[in-house]
């Protein structure tokens, strides 16, 4: 059974902590706050990196999130959890066997832990316009948009925020069409690889 009060109490401080450490999120939140929308209503999904998906997700499951799907990549995988009225929760980790040796996730988790969001995705209506407006505010993006114009899902990450010279958090812009709520394995893998620290 979902406990919305406790779920809000879990997610809201984590989002506030993320925003405090991510300049792109601060730029978007300031604009949304100016029209009294706020950031939470436009968050598409929340992402946590960990070394044990089931253990880390349990806190959210206990409060009403339910497992939805597993998505596999070459050196990492993710499980998606959903709760009505809340952003999807995307929890990822490197494979525990030899496949995971090339993943960036274990090093990130060793440095930052798994009690913070690696990224939030903000759902936008027009990703090209959003990028242009955020670039005008000094926000930089990593790579190009992943997903073709007019496709069900288009995404891009900002250049990572740096903590002690290490890439920490990114903000994702997500444009969705035709009611598509899922995640595309090739796209997510391409986004993952775009999050190396850039000058």
C-alpha positions in Angstrom: 0.0 0.0 0.0 1.3 3.4 -0.9 2.1 5.9 1.8 2.1 9.2 0.0 3.0 11.3 3.0 6.1 9.2 3.7 7.0 9.0 0.0 6.8 12.8 -0.3 9.0 13.0 2.8 11.6 10.7 1.1 11.6 12.3 -2.4 11.2 16.0 -1.7 14.4 16.4 0.4 16.4 14.3 -2.2 15.1 16.6 -5.0 16.0 19.7 -3.0 19.5 18.3 -2.3 19.9 17.5 -6.0 18.8 21.0 -7.1 21.2 22.6 -4.6 24.1 20.9 -6.3 23.0 21.2 -10.0 23.1 24.6 -11.8 20.9 23.5 -14.7 18.2 22.3 -12.3 18.4 25.6 -10.5 17.8 27.5 -13.7 14.8 25.4 -14.6 13.4 25.5 -11.0 13.8 29.3 -10.8 11.7 29.8 -14.0 9.1 27.3 -12.9 8.9 28.9 -9.4 8.3 32.3 -11.0 5.0 31.0 -12.4 4.2 28.9 -9.2 4.6 25.5 -11.0 7.7 24.3 -9.2 10.0 21.5 -10.3 8.3 18.4 -8.9 5.3 18.4 -11.3 7.6 18.3 -14.4 10.0 15.6 -13.3 9.8 12.7 -15.7 12.0 10.3 -13.8 14.4 10.0 -10.9 17.7 8.1 -11.2 19.8 6.5 -8.5 23.1 4.7 -9.1 23.8 1.8 -6.7 25.8 -1.4 -6.2 22.6 -3.3 -5.3 19.3 -2.3 -7.0 17.0 -4.5 -5.0 18.4 -3.3 -1.7 18.3 0.4 -2.7 14.9 0.3 -4.3 13.3 -1.4 -1.2 12.8 1.9 0.6 10.7 3.1 -2.3 8.9 -0.2 -2.7 8.0 -0.1 1.0 6.2 3.2 0.3 4.3 2.2 -2.8 6.6 2.0 -5.8 6.3 -1.3 -7.8 8.7 -3.0 -10.0 7.9 -2.4 -13.7 10.7 -3.6 -15.9 14.4 -4.5 -16.2 16.5 -2.9 -19.0 19.9 -4.4 -19.9 22.9 -2.8 -21.4 26.4 -4.0 -22.2 28.1 -3.3 -18.8 25.1 -2.2 -16.6 21.4 -2.7 -16.1 18.5 -0.9 -14.6 15.2 -1.6 -13.0 12.3 0.7 -13.4 9.8 1.2 -10.6 6.5 3.1 -10.8 4.0 4.6 -8.4 0.8 6.4 -9.6 1.2 10.2 -9.2 5.0 10.0 -8.9 7.9 10.2 -11.4 9.3 6.8 -12.5 12.2 5.6 -10.5 15.2 4.3 -12.5 17.8 2.5 -10.4 20.9 1.3 -12.1 24.1 -0.7 -11.3 27.0 -2.4 -13.1 26.8 -6.1 -13.6 28.4 -8.0 -10.7 30.3 -10.2 -13.1 33.0 -9.5 -15.7 30.5 -7.6 -17.9 30.4 -4.8 -15.3 34.2 -4.1 -15.2 33.9 -1.3 -17.8 30.9 0.4 -16.2 31.3 3.9 -14.7 28.7 3.2 -12.1 30.9 1.4 -9.4 33.4 4.3 -9.3 30.6 6.9 -9.1 28.8 5.0 -6.2 32.1 4.6 -4.3 32.6 8.3 -4.5 29.0 9.6 -3.9 27.0 6.8 -2.5 23.5 5.8 -3.4 21.5 8.1 -1.2 21.5 10.9 -3.8 20.1 11.2 -7.3 22.5 10.9 -10.1 20.1 12.7 -12.3 16.5 14.0 -12.7 14.8 14.1 -16.0 12.6 17.1 -16.7 9.9 16.5 -19.3 9.8 19.3 -21.9 7.4 20.0 -24.8 10.1 21.0 -27.3 13.6 19.8 -26.5 15.2 22.0 -29.1 13.6 25.2 -27.7 14.5 24.1 -24.1 18.1 23.5 -25.0 18.3 27.0 -26.7 16.8 28.7 -23.7 19.0 26.9 -21.2 22.1 27.6 -23.3 21.2 31.3 -23.1 21.4 30.9 -19.3 24.9 29.3 -19.6 23.8 25.7 -19.3 26.0 23.3 -21.4 25.0 20.0 -22.9 26.9 16.7 -23.3 26.7 15.5 -26.9 23.7 15.7 -29.1 20.0 14.9 -28.7 19.5 11.1 -28.6 16.3 10.2 -30.5 15.2 11.4 -33.9 12.8 14.3 -34.3 9.2 13.1 -34.2 10.1 9.9 -32.4 8.5 8.7 -29.2 11.4 9.6 -27.0 14.1 12.3 -27.3 16.7 13.0 -24.6 19.8 14.9 -23.7 22.0 15.3 -20.6 23.7 18.5 -19.4 27.5 18.5 -18.9 28.0 16.9 -15.5 28.4 19.0 -12.4 31.8 18.4 -10.9 32.6 17.5 -7.3 36.3 17.2 -6.5 37.1 16.9 -10.2 34.7 14.0 -10.6 31.5 14.1 -12.7 28.6 14.1 -10.2 25.1 15.0 -11.4 23.5 15.8 -14.7 20.1 17.1 -15.7 18.2 15.3 -18.4 15.7 16.9 -20.7 13.1 14.4 -22.0 10.6 15.0 -24.8 7.9 12.3 -25.1 5.3 11.7 -27.8 2.4 9.3 -28.5 1.9 8.5 -24.9 5.2 6.7 -24.7 6.3 6.3 -21.0 9.1 3.7 -21.3 12.8 3.9 -21.7 14.8 3.0 -24.8 17.9 0.8 -24.1 20.0 2.2 -27.0 19.2 5.7 -26.0 19.9 5.3 -22.3 23.2 3.6 -23.0 24.2 6.5 -25.3 23.2 9.0 -22.6 25.2 7.1 -20.0 28.3 7.4 -22.2 27.8 11.1 -22.6 28.3 11.8 -18.9 32.1 12.0 -18.7 33.4 15.2 -17.3 34.0 17.7 -20.1 36.2 20.9 -19.9 
